Amino acid sequence: MKSLQTLLKVAQRKLDELGVEAARIGQEVSELEAREASVRAREAAELVNAESNAMFASMLPAYRMRVKTQIAEIRAQASVKEVALKDVRKRLSDAYIEKSKFEQLIEQGRIRETNERAAIEQAQLDEVAINRAGGQGR
């Protein structure tokens, strides 16, 4: 039973570690999304500036190409992170199932011990009752 308790603790630790990893990757995805939103907001502001300034307007195509490249890089990074997050979530699910199995085995062991203890107690009570009944019949 102690080995099952140890295995349960190991499974819980693994579950916790995977949860932390999933949260970290999720945060990184959120940061990349915020970066993309920032780049897009900056682009919108530059478009407004370009409308009022002819010099900015002439540089606009190159600027927009640079923004497009930045967004593509951010999306590629986010895509990699999302794949990693999907993998961690799958491993998290598997770890939860493993932990649940250990919990079930521990509970089954407790039930078996309780039933064995009850059977021993009942056998002792039966023996006492038989001894009393046998002693009164004489």
C-alpha positions as CSV (number, residue, x, y, z in Angstrom):
1,M,0.0,0.0,0.0
2,K,2.9,2.4,0.7
3,S,4.3,1.8,-2.7
4,L,0.9,2.9,-4.2
5,Q,1.0,6.0,-2.0
6,T,4.4,6.8,-3.3
7,L,3.3,6.2,-6.9
8,L,0.3,8.5,-6.3
9,K,2.6,11.3,-5.0
10,V,4.9,10.9,-8.1
11,A,1.8,11.0,-10.4
12,Q,0.5,14.1,-8.5
13,R,3.9,15.8,-8.9
14,K,4.0,15.0,-12.6
15,L,0.5,16.4,-12.9
16,D,1.5,19.6,-11.1
17,E,4.6,20.0,-13.2
18,L,2.6,19.6,-16.4
19,G,0.1,22.1,-15.2
20,V,2.8,24.7,-14.6
21,E,4.3,24.0,-18.0
22,A,0.8,24.4,-19.7
23,A,0.3,27.7,-17.8
24,R,3.7,28.9,-18.9
25,I,3.1,28.1,-22.5
26,G,-0.4,29.6,-22.4
27,Q,1.2,32.8,-21.0
28,E,3.7,32.8,-23.8
29,V,0.9,32.5,-26.4
30,S,-0.9,35.4,-24.8
31,E,2.2,37.5,-24.9
32,L,2.6,36.7,-28.6
33,E,-1.0,37.7,-29.2
34,A,-0.5,40.9,-27.4
35,R,2.7,41.6,-29.4
36,E,0.7,41.1,-32.6
37,A,-2.1,43.4,-31.4
38,S,0.6,46.0,-30.6
39,V,2.2,45.8,-34.0
40,R,-1.2,46.1,-35.7
41,A,-2.1,49.2,-33.5
42,R,1.2,50.8,-34.3
43,E,0.5,50.1,-38.0
44,A,-2.9,51.7,-37.8
45,A,-1.3,54.8,-36.2
46,E,1.3,55.0,-38.9
47,L,-1.4,54.8,-41.6
48,V,-3.1,57.8,-40.0
49,N,0.3,59.7,-39.9
50,A,1.0,58.8,-43.6
51,E,-2.3,60.3,-44.7
52,S,-1.3,63.7,-43.4
53,N,2.4,63.6,-44.4
54,A,3.5,62.9,-48.0
55,M,7.0,61.8,-46.9
56,F,5.5,59.1,-44.6
57,A,3.2,58.0,-47.4
58,S,6.2,57.3,-49.7
59,M,7.7,55.0,-47.1
60,L,4.4,53.3,-46.3
61,P,4.7,50.2,-48.7
62,A,8.1,49.2,-47.2
63,Y,6.7,49.8,-43.7
64,R,3.7,47.6,-44.4
65,M,5.9,44.9,-45.8
66,R,8.0,45.0,-42.6
67,V,4.8,44.8,-40.5
68,K,3.5,41.9,-42.5
69,T,6.9,40.1,-41.9
70,Q,6.7,40.8,-38.2
71,I,3.2,39.5,-37.9
72,A,4.1,36.3,-39.9
73,E,7.0,35.7,-37.5
74,I,4.8,36.2,-34.5
75,R,2.1,33.9,-35.8
76,A,4.8,31.3,-36.6
77,Q,6.1,31.5,-33.0
78,A,2.5,31.3,-31.7
79,S,1.7,28.3,-33.9
80,V,4.8,26.5,-32.5
81,K,3.7,27.4,-28.9
82,E,0.1,26.2,-29.6
83,V,1.3,22.8,-30.8
84,A,3.5,22.5,-27.7
85,L,0.5,23.5,-25.6
86,K,-1.7,20.9,-27.2
87,D,1.0,18.3,-26.5
88,V,1.3,19.3,-22.9
89,R,-2.5,19.2,-22.5
90,K,-2.6,15.7,-23.9
91,R,0.2,14.6,-21.5
92,L,-1.7,16.4,-18.7
93,S,-4.8,14.4,-19.5
94,D,-2.8,11.1,-19.5
95,A,-1.2,12.0,-16.2
96,Y,-4.6,12.7,-14.7
97,I,-5.8,9.3,-15.8
98,E,-2.7,7.7,-14.3
99,K,-3.2,9.5,-11.0
100,S,-6.9,8.4,-11.0
101,K,-5.9,4.8,-11.4
102,F,-3.6,5.0,-8.4
103,E,-6.3,6.6,-6.4
104,Q,-8.7,3.8,-7.4
105,L,-6.2,1.1,-6.5
106,I,-5.6,2.7,-3.1
107,E,-9.3,2.9,-2.4
108,Q,-9.8,-0.7,-3.5
109,G,-7.0,-1.7,-1.1
110,R,-8.7,0.2,1.7
111,I,-12.0,-1.5,1.0
112,R,-10.3,-4.9,0.8
113,E,-8.6,-4.3,4.2
114,T,-11.9,-3.1,5.8
115,N,-13.7,-6.3,4.5
116,E,-10.9,-8.5,5.7
117,R,-10.9,-6.9,9.1
118,A,-14.7,-7.2,9.3
119,A,-14.5,-10.9,8.3
120,I,-11.9,-11.6,11.0
121,E,-14.0,-9.8,13.6
122,Q,-17.0,-11.7,12.5
123,A,-15.1,-15.0,12.7
124,Q,-14.0,-14.1,16.2
125,L,-17.5,-13.2,17.2
126,D,-18.8,-16.5,15.7
127,E,-16.1,-18.4,17.6
128,V,-17.1,-16.7,20.9
129,A,-20.8,-17.4,20.2
130,I,-20.0,-21.1,19.5
131,N,-17.9,-21.4,22.6
132,R,-20.6,-19.9,24.7
133,A,-23.3,-22.1,23.1
134,G,-21.1,-25.1,23.5
135,G,-20.4,-24.3,27.2
136,Q,-24.1,-23.9,28.0
137,G,-25.2,-27.2,26.4
138,R,-23.2,-29.3,28.9
